[in-house]
Amino acid sequence: MNLLKLIQVLPTKKVVHATTVEVTSLEMDSRKVTPGALFFCIFGQTVDGHQFVSQAIANGACAIVAQKPVQIETCPIVYVPDTTRAMAVLADYFYGHPSQQFKLIGITGTNGKTTTSQLIDQFFINIGEVTGLFGTMYIKMKQEYFPTKNTTPDALVLQKTMYEMVKNSISVCTMEVSSHALQLGRVHGCDFDIAVFTNLTQDHLDFHQTMDEYRFAKSLLFSQLGSAFDERKPKFAILNADDPAIQFFKMATVAHILTYGIDTKSDVMATKIEYQANGTRFWLQFADQTYPVQTHLLGKFNIYNLLAAVAVLLAYGVEIQTIVSLIPNLKGVKGRFELVPNSLGFSVVVDYAHTPDGLVHILQSAKMIAKGQTIVVIGCGGDRDETKRPQMGRAATQYADFAIFTSDNPRSEDPMKILKQMEMGTVTNSYELLVDRSAAIEKALKMARKDDMIIIAGKGHETTQIFKDRKIHFDDVEVVTDLLGKMREDKG
């Protein structure tokens, strides 16, 4: 695409050394620049892209987009007030507005984004749609899976991937939308049709500073649904009626609203819930009708995730009877209340819960299911919000019968320092500090008796553990499986 044609969509710009050049790609990483690339100088959290202009040009960049002076005489420079915003605008235009060519569903909230997004994806596959997904675990296009660094990628990756989705005839795309992505403008230019709010509890205060700022960042997804009432392409906000923040999110959008809940009167409700060891039964209420539901999903938090997914299908126009018929076929998500098979008489669950509220919900659900005691293995990530560590310690000791505090991803911090901060919030003496995560898991397994339930929380689907000087392979499910195998051999 011709550079001058491309930048005509920018309302404010100044072009230096203007000339006719063809833009063949867009890049914000100078190392990835190839001949014909338009290079964006982005201010990152640790790096200023303006420092890499020379490298970008050496690699073949045909033009530069900058927001502060750069000393280059060899190619056009497009000066804009904000390179991040300009990048989102130009990427959307360059790739042909891909998000407008399929149904785009965004999910935000502290907990439940991954499970809800994958349930929605399963639902749509089961009704014959061709689906794509952006999430914490991977990017999916049809049946192909691709690694991802962030829950929500930057605007260039998003727009380019959605362009590929259009070429692959994707009809519905579901996206986990993090508060970081919303505040940093990664989803600018994404035309969301349905936005889902799961819940709001403390997380990421190392980035957002206050809960008010965190809540505001989440609300941006709903304000970005726009203000037009278009019958050809209606917009919906799916909101958790049981969360205290619902009124704030209602005010943030003019889209049609569907609510879901368990404890509060909602458009979509679950009542008479029966929690079982192998699943959950409840009555689903919608439009003054009730429908019996049986699901393999475990725990109250998962019923919220399921209700959110049901509301999305209703907003899409799927009949409630069809939705109910599909629920028994839905599968759980790796690392989200994942039962690890064993024959020793107790249960072992691996879950991603890494926030105080998430941990409380997991442990409350475990109490409803377990006939014996509950034992939790939990840590907190290093170089992240320190204020939640005592809260995690409080949740673990208040809602489990015994807690083992251990390493999560310590990163650059002293692991024992993190555990000591967790210990500050404890409300009982039924806990132990054990830095080595593998040893902590082994301790929990050896403590367990018949009908007990062990919850290994914090890492879920993750397959690595990050220390100051190294990253090692570590998969909670694999560790549990190996240790259980040794225990069976010892008993045999």
C-alpha positions as CSV (number, residue, x, y, z in Angstrom):
1,M,0.0,0.0,0.0
2,N,1.3,3.5,-0.8
3,L,2.5,5.3,2.3
4,L,0.7,8.6,1.5
5,K,-2.6,6.7,0.9
6,L,-2.1,4.7,4.2
7,I,-1.5,7.8,6.4
8,Q,-4.4,9.7,5.0
9,V,-6.5,8.1,7.7
10,L,-4.5,9.9,10.4
11,P,-6.2,13.2,11.2
12,T,-3.1,14.8,12.7
13,K,0.4,14.2,11.2
14,K,3.5,15.9,9.8
15,V,5.5,14.2,7.0
16,V,9.2,14.9,6.6
17,H,11.1,13.8,3.5
18,A,7.8,12.9,1.9
19,T,8.1,10.6,-1.1
20,T,6.2,7.8,-2.8
21,V,7.0,4.5,-1.2
22,E,5.2,1.2,-0.9
23,V,4.5,-0.2,2.5
24,T,4.6,-4.0,2.5
25,S,4.4,-4.7,6.3
26,L,4.1,-3.0,9.7
27,E,6.6,-3.5,12.5
28,M,7.3,-2.1,16.0
29,D,10.3,-4.4,16.6
30,S,13.3,-3.3,14.6
31,R,14.7,-6.8,14.6
32,K,11.7,-8.0,12.6
33,V,11.9,-5.3,10.0
34,T,12.2,-6.4,6.4
35,P,12.5,-4.3,3.2
36,G,9.3,-2.3,2.8
37,A,8.3,-2.2,6.4
38,L,6.7,0.8,8.1
39,F,8.5,1.1,11.5
40,F,6.6,2.5,14.6
41,C,8.7,4.0,17.4
42,I,6.7,2.9,20.4
43,F,7.4,3.9,24.0
44,G,7.4,0.6,25.9
45,Q,7.5,0.1,29.7
46,T,11.3,-0.4,29.5
47,V,12.4,0.5,26.0
48,D,11.9,3.6,23.7
49,G,11.5,2.5,20.1
50,H,12.9,5.8,18.9
51,Q,16.4,4.4,19.9
52,F,16.1,1.7,17.2
53,V,15.4,3.8,14.1
54,S,18.8,3.3,12.6
55,Q,18.6,-0.5,13.0
56,A,15.1,-0.5,11.4
57,I,16.4,1.5,8.4
58,A,19.4,-0.8,8.1
59,N,17.0,-3.7,8.0
60,G,15.0,-2.1,5.1
61,A,12.3,0.1,6.7
62,C,10.7,2.3,4.1
63,A,9.4,4.9,6.5
64,I,9.2,5.8,10.2
65,V,6.3,6.8,12.4
66,A,7.6,8.8,15.4
67,Q,6.3,11.2,18.1
68,K,9.6,12.9,18.9
69,P,12.5,14.1,16.6
70,V,14.7,11.5,15.0
71,Q,17.7,12.3,12.9
72,I,17.1,10.5,9.7
73,E,17.6,11.8,6.1
74,T,17.1,8.6,4.1
75,C,13.4,7.9,4.3
76,P,10.0,9.6,5.1
77,I,9.2,10.3,8.7
78,V,5.6,10.6,9.8
79,Y,5.3,12.6,13.1
80,V,2.2,12.0,15.1
81,P,1.1,13.0,18.6
82,D,0.9,9.4,19.8
83,T,2.6,6.5,18.0
84,T,0.6,3.8,19.8
85,R,-2.7,5.3,18.7
86,A,-1.4,5.9,15.2
87,M,-0.2,2.3,15.0
88,A,-3.7,0.9,15.9
89,V,-5.4,3.2,13.4
90,L,-3.0,2.3,10.6
91,A,-2.9,-1.4,11.3
92,D,-6.7,-1.6,11.2
93,Y,-6.7,0.3,7.9
94,F,-3.7,-1.6,6.4
95,Y,-5.3,-5.0,7.1
96,G,-8.8,-4.0,5.8
97,H,-10.7,-3.5,9.1
98,P,-10.7,-7.3,9.8
99,S,-12.7,-7.2,13.0
100,Q,-15.7,-5.8,11.1
101,Q,-15.9,-8.9,9.0
102,F,-16.8,-11.4,11.7
103,K,-18.5,-11.5,15.1
104,L,-16.0,-10.3,17.8
105,I,-16.6,-11.1,21.5
106,G,-14.4,-9.5,24.2
107,I,-14.2,-10.8,27.7
108,T,-12.7,-8.8,30.6
109,G,-12.6,-9.2,34.4
110,T,-10.2,-10.3,37.1
111,N,-11.0,-14.0,37.0
112,G,-12.7,-16.4,34.6
113,K,-11.7,-14.9,31.3
114,T,-9.9,-18.0,30.0
115,T,-12.6,-20.5,31.0
116,T,-15.4,-18.3,29.7
117,S,-13.7,-17.7,26.4
118,Q,-13.1,-21.3,25.9
119,L,-16.7,-22.3,26.8
120,I,-17.9,-19.7,24.3
121,D,-15.6,-21.1,21.7
122,Q,-16.8,-24.6,22.3
123,F,-20.5,-23.5,22.0
124,F,-19.9,-21.8,18.7
125,I,-18.0,-24.8,17.3
126,N,-20.9,-27.0,18.3
127,I,-23.4,-24.9,16.4
128,G,-21.2,-25.0,13.3
129,E,-19.4,-21.7,13.4
130,V,-15.8,-21.4,12.3
131,T,-14.0,-19.9,15.3
132,G,-10.9,-18.0,16.4
133,L,-9.6,-17.2,19.9
134,F,-7.1,-14.9,21.5
135,G,-6.3,-16.0,25.1
136,T,-3.9,-16.4,27.9
137,M,-3.0,-19.9,26.8
138,Y,-2.7,-19.5,23.0
139,I,-4.1,-18.0,19.9
140,K,-6.3,-20.4,18.0
141,M,-7.5,-20.2,14.4
142,K,-9.8,-23.1,13.4
143,Q,-7.8,-26.1,14.8
144,E,-4.4,-24.4,14.6
145,Y,-2.8,-23.2,17.8
146,F,-0.1,-20.5,18.1
147,P,1.9,-19.3,21.1
148,T,1.3,-15.8,22.6
149,K,3.3,-13.6,25.0
150,N,0.5,-11.6,26.4
151,T,-3.2,-12.4,27.2
152,T,-4.1,-9.7,24.6
153,P,-1.4,-9.1,21.9
154,D,-0.4,-5.6,20.7
155,A,-2.4,-3.9,17.9
156,L,-0.1,-5.1,15.1
157,V,-0.3,-8.8,16.1
158,L,-4.1,-8.5,16.7
159,Q,-4.9,-6.8,13.4
160,K,-2.6,-9.0,11.3
161,T,-3.9,-12.2,13.0
162,M,-7.5,-11.1,12.5
163,Y,-6.7,-10.5,8.9
164,E,-5.5,-14.1,8.6
165,M,-8.7,-15.1,10.3
166,V,-10.7,-13.4,7.7
167,K,-8.8,-15.2,5.0
168,N,-9.5,-18.5,6.8
169,S,-13.3,-17.7,6.9
170,I,-13.5,-17.3,10.7
171,S,-17.1,-16.3,11.6
172,V,-16.8,-15.8,15.3
173,C,-13.7,-14.7,17.3
174,T,-13.5,-14.7,21.1
175,M,-10.8,-12.6,22.8
176,E,-9.6,-12.3,26.4
177,V,-9.1,-8.6,26.9
178,S,-6.8,-7.7,29.8
179,S,-6.8,-4.4,31.7
180,H,-3.3,-3.8,30.5
181,A,-4.4,-4.2,26.9
182,L,-7.3,-1.7,27.4
183,Q,-5.2,0.9,29.1
184,L,-2.3,0.6,26.7
185,G,-4.6,0.8,23.6
186,R,-3.8,-2.6,22.2
187,V,-7.5,-3.2,21.2
188,H,-8.0,0.2,19.6
189,G,-9.6,-0.4,16.2
190,C,-11.2,-3.7,17.3
191,D,-14.9,-3.6,16.5
192,F,-16.4,-5.7,19.4
193,D,-20.0,-6.9,19.0
194,I,-20.3,-8.4,22.5
195,A,-18.4,-7.5,25.6
196,V,-18.5,-9.7,28.8
197,F,-17.7,-8.6,32.3
198,T,-16.8,-11.6,34.7
199,N,-15.9,-9.9,38.0
200,L,-13.7,-7.3,39.6
201,T,-11.4,-8.1,42.5
202,Q,-7.8,-7.0,43.4
203,D,-5.1,-7.7,40.8
204,H,-2.4,-5.8,38.9
205,L,-2.2,-2.9,41.3
206,D,1.5,-2.8,40.5
207,F,0.4,-1.5,37.1
208,H,-2.9,0.3,37.8
209,Q,-2.0,1.7,41.3
210,T,-5.6,1.8,42.6
211,M,-8.8,-0.3,42.3
212,D,-10.6,2.7,40.8
213,E,-8.0,2.9,38.0
214,Y,-8.2,-0.9,37.5
215,R,-12.0,-0.7,37.3
216,F,-11.9,2.2,34.9
217,A,-9.5,0.3,32.6
218,K,-11.8,-2.7,32.5
219,S,-14.8,-0.4,31.7
220,L,-13.0,0.8,28.5
221,L,-14.1,-2.4,26.7
222,F,-17.7,-1.5,27.2
223,S,-17.4,2.2,26.3
224,Q,-15.7,1.0,23.1
225,L,-18.8,-0.7,22.0
226,G,-19.9,2.7,20.7
227,S,-23.0,4.7,21.0
228,A,-25.0,3.8,17.9
229,F,-28.1,1.6,17.9
230,D,-27.7,-0.4,14.7
231,E,-30.3,-3.1,14.2
232,R,-28.0,-4.7,11.5
233,K,-25.2,-5.1,14.0
234,P,-26.5,-4.8,17.6
235,K,-24.0,-4.5,20.4
236,F,-24.4,-6.3,23.7
237,A,-22.8,-6.0,27.2
238,I,-23.0,-9.2,29.2
239,L,-22.7,-8.3,32.9
240,N,-22.3,-10.2,36.2
241,A,-25.2,-9.0,38.3
242,D,-23.7,-10.5,41.5
243,D,-20.6,-8.3,41.3
244,P,-20.8,-4.9,43.1
245,A,-19.2,-3.2,40.1
246,I,-22.1,-3.9,37.8
247,Q,-23.6,-0.4,38.1
248,F,-20.3,1.2,37.1
249,F,-20.2,-1.0,34.0
250,K,-23.8,-0.3,33.1
251,M,-23.0,3.4,33.1
252,A,-20.0,2.8,30.9
253,T,-22.0,1.5,27.9
254,V,-25.1,2.3,25.9
255,A,-25.2,-1.2,24.4
256,H,-28.0,-3.7,25.0
257,I,-27.4,-5.3,28.4
258,L,-27.9,-9.0,29.4
259,T,-27.2,-9.8,33.0
260,Y,-26.3,-13.2,34.6
261,G,-26.0,-14.3,38.2
262,I,-26.8,-16.8,40.9
263,D,-27.6,-14.7,44.0
264,T,-29.2,-11.6,42.3
265,K,-32.2,-11.5,40.0
266,S,-30.8,-11.6,36.5
267,D,-31.8,-12.2,32.9
268,V,-29.9,-15.5,32.9
269,M,-29.8,-17.3,36.3
270,A,-28.7,-20.6,37.9
271,T,-30.9,-21.8,40.8
272,K,-31.1,-25.0,43.0
273,I,-27.4,-25.7,42.3
274,E,-26.1,-29.2,43.4
275,Y,-22.3,-29.5,43.5
276,Q,-21.1,-33.0,42.9
277,A,-17.7,-34.7,42.7
278,N,-18.0,-35.3,38.9
279,G,-20.0,-32.2,37.9
280,T,-22.8,-29.8,38.8
281,R,-26.6,-29.8,38.4
282,F,-28.8,-26.7,38.4
283,W,-31.9,-25.1,36.9
284,L,-31.3,-22.5,34.3
285,Q,-33.7,-19.6,34.2
286,F,-34.3,-17.4,31.2
287,A,-37.4,-15.4,30.1
288,D,-39.6,-16.9,32.8
289,Q,-38.7,-20.4,31.8
290,T,-36.6,-23.0,33.7
291,Y,-34.5,-25.7,32.2
292,P,-32.6,-28.6,33.9
293,V,-28.9,-28.5,33.3
294,Q,-26.1,-31.1,33.9
295,T,-22.5,-30.1,33.4
296,H,-19.1,-31.6,33.9
297,L,-17.9,-28.2,35.2
298,L,-17.1,-28.0,38.9
299,G,-17.5,-25.2,41.4
300,K,-19.7,-22.1,41.7
301,F,-17.1,-19.9,39.9
302,N,-17.5,-22.2,36.8
303,I,-21.2,-21.8,36.9
304,Y,-20.7,-18.0,36.6
305,N,-18.4,-18.7,33.6
306,L,-21.0,-21.0,32.0
307,L,-23.8,-18.4,32.6
308,A,-21.7,-15.7,30.9
309,A,-21.2,-18.0,27.9
310,V,-24.9,-18.8,27.7
311,A,-25.7,-15.1,27.7
312,V,-23.3,-14.6,24.8
313,L,-25.1,-17.3,22.8
314,L,-28.4,-15.7,23.6
315,A,-27.1,-12.3,22.4
316,Y,-25.9,-14.0,19.2
317,G,-29.5,-15.2,18.6
318,V,-29.2,-18.9,19.5
319,E,-32.4,-20.5,21.0
320,I,-32.2,-21.3,24.7
321,Q,-33.3,-24.9,24.0
322,T,-30.3,-25.4,21.7
323,I,-27.9,-23.9,24.2
324,V,-29.2,-26.2,27.0
325,S,-28.8,-29.3,24.8
326,L,-25.1,-28.4,24.2
327,I,-24.1,-27.8,27.8
328,P,-23.5,-31.5,28.7
329,N,-20.9,-31.7,25.9
330,L,-18.8,-28.8,27.2
331,K,-15.3,-29.7,28.5
332,G,-13.3,-28.2,31.2
333,V,-10.2,-26.1,30.5
334,K,-6.6,-27.2,31.2
335,G,-5.4,-25.8,34.5
336,R,-8.8,-24.5,35.6
337,F,-10.1,-26.7,38.4
338,E,-8.5,-29.6,36.6
339,L,-8.8,-33.0,38.3
340,V,-5.7,-35.0,38.2
341,P,-6.7,-38.8,37.9
342,N,-5.5,-41.0,40.8
343,S,-6.6,-44.1,42.6
344,L,-5.4,-43.3,46.2
345,G,-8.8,-42.2,47.5
346,F,-8.3,-38.4,47.6
347,S,-8.7,-35.7,45.0
348,V,-6.1,-33.5,43.4
349,V,-7.1,-30.3,41.6
350,V,-4.8,-27.9,39.7
351,D,-6.1,-24.4,39.2
352,Y,-4.8,-21.0,38.0
353,A,-6.3,-19.1,40.9
354,H,-3.7,-16.3,41.6
355,T,-5.8,-13.6,43.2
356,P,-7.3,-13.4,46.7
357,D,-10.9,-13.6,45.3
358,G,-10.1,-16.3,42.9
359,L,-8.5,-18.4,45.6
360,V,-11.5,-17.9,47.9
361,H,-13.9,-19.1,45.2
362,I,-11.7,-22.2,44.5
363,L,-11.5,-23.1,48.1
364,Q,-15.2,-22.5,48.8
365,S,-16.0,-24.8,45.9
366,A,-13.6,-27.4,47.2
367,K,-15.4,-27.3,50.5
368,M,-18.7,-28.0,48.9
369,I,-17.4,-31.0,47.0
370,A,-14.8,-32.6,49.3
371,K,-16.0,-35.0,52.0
372,G,-12.8,-34.8,53.9
373,Q,-10.3,-31.9,54.5
374,T,-9.0,-29.4,52.0
375,I,-5.2,-28.8,51.6
376,V,-4.0,-25.9,49.4
377,V,-0.6,-25.3,47.9
378,I,-0.2,-21.7,46.9
379,G,2.3,-19.0,46.2
380,C,2.5,-15.4,44.8
381,G,4.4,-14.2,41.7
382,G,7.5,-12.1,42.2
383,D,7.9,-8.6,40.8
384,R,4.1,-8.2,40.9
385,D,1.5,-6.6,43.3
386,E,2.9,-7.1,46.8
387,T,-0.3,-5.9,48.5
388,K,-2.2,-9.0,47.6
389,R,0.3,-11.4,49.3
390,P,-1.1,-11.1,52.8
391,Q,-4.6,-11.4,51.4
392,M,-3.6,-14.6,49.7
393,G,-2.3,-15.9,53.0
394,R,-5.5,-14.9,54.7
395,A,-7.7,-16.6,52.1
396,A,-5.6,-19.8,52.2
397,T,-5.7,-20.2,56.0
398,Q,-9.3,-19.0,56.3
399,Y,-10.9,-21.3,53.7
400,A,-8.6,-24.4,53.7
401,D,-7.9,-26.8,56.5
402,F,-4.2,-26.6,55.8
403,A,-2.1,-24.4,53.6
404,I,1.4,-24.8,52.2
405,F,2.9,-21.5,51.0
406,T,5.4,-22.1,48.2
407,S,7.1,-20.5,45.2
408,D,5.1,-19.5,42.2
409,N,7.3,-17.5,39.8
410,P,9.7,-15.7,42.1
411,R,11.4,-13.9,39.2
412,S,14.0,-11.4,40.7
413,E,12.7,-11.6,44.3
414,D,13.8,-13.7,47.2
415,P,11.2,-16.6,47.3
416,M,11.2,-16.7,51.2
417,K,10.5,-13.0,51.3
418,I,7.3,-13.5,49.3
419,L,6.2,-16.4,51.6
420,K,6.9,-14.2,54.7
421,Q,4.7,-11.5,53.2
422,M,1.9,-14.1,52.6
423,E,2.3,-15.3,56.2
424,M,1.5,-11.8,57.5
425,G,-2.1,-12.3,56.5
426,T,-2.7,-15.8,58.1
427,V,-5.6,-16.2,60.5
428,T,-4.7,-19.7,61.8
429,N,-1.6,-21.7,62.5
430,S,-2.5,-24.5,60.0
431,Y,0.1,-23.7,57.5
432,E,3.7,-24.3,56.5
433,L,6.3,-22.4,54.4
434,L,8.1,-24.5,51.9
435,V,10.0,-22.7,49.1
436,D,10.5,-25.6,46.8
437,R,7.3,-26.1,44.8
438,S,7.9,-29.7,44.0
439,A,8.6,-30.5,47.7
440,A,5.4,-28.6,48.7
441,I,3.3,-30.6,46.3
442,E,4.8,-33.8,47.6
443,K,4.2,-32.7,51.2
444,A,0.5,-32.1,50.4
445,L,0.1,-35.5,48.7
446,K,1.6,-37.3,51.6
447,M,-0.6,-35.5,54.1
448,A,-3.8,-36.3,52.2
449,R,-6.2,-39.0,53.5
450,K,-9.3,-40.7,52.0
451,D,-11.8,-38.2,50.7
452,D,-9.5,-35.2,51.2
453,M,-9.0,-32.6,48.4
454,I,-5.7,-31.0,47.5
455,I,-5.8,-27.7,45.5
456,I,-2.6,-26.7,43.8
457,A,-3.2,-23.2,42.8
458,G,-1.5,-20.2,41.1
459,K,0.0,-21.6,37.9
460,G,-2.7,-23.8,36.3
461,H,-1.8,-24.3,32.6
462,E,1.7,-22.8,32.9
463,T,4.6,-25.1,32.1
464,T,7.5,-23.0,33.3
465,Q,8.8,-21.6,36.6
466,I,10.7,-18.3,36.4
467,F,13.6,-17.4,38.7
468,K,16.0,-14.5,38.8
469,D,18.6,-16.3,36.7
470,R,16.8,-19.0,34.9
471,K,13.5,-20.4,33.6
472,I,12.8,-24.1,34.2
473,H,10.2,-26.5,32.9
474,F,7.5,-27.0,35.6
475,D,4.0,-28.3,35.1
476,D,1.9,-28.8,38.2
477,V,-0.1,-31.7,36.6
478,E,3.1,-33.5,35.5
479,V,4.7,-33.1,38.9
480,V,1.5,-34.4,40.6
481,T,1.3,-37.3,38.2
482,D,4.9,-38.3,38.7
483,L,4.6,-38.1,42.5
484,L,1.4,-40.1,42.6
485,G,3.0,-42.8,40.5
486,K,5.9,-43.1,43.0
487,M,3.4,-43.2,45.9
488,R,1.5,-46.0,44.2
489,E,4.7,-47.9,43.7
490,D,5.6,-47.5,47.3
491,K,2.2,-48.7,48.4
492,G,2.4,-51.6,46.0
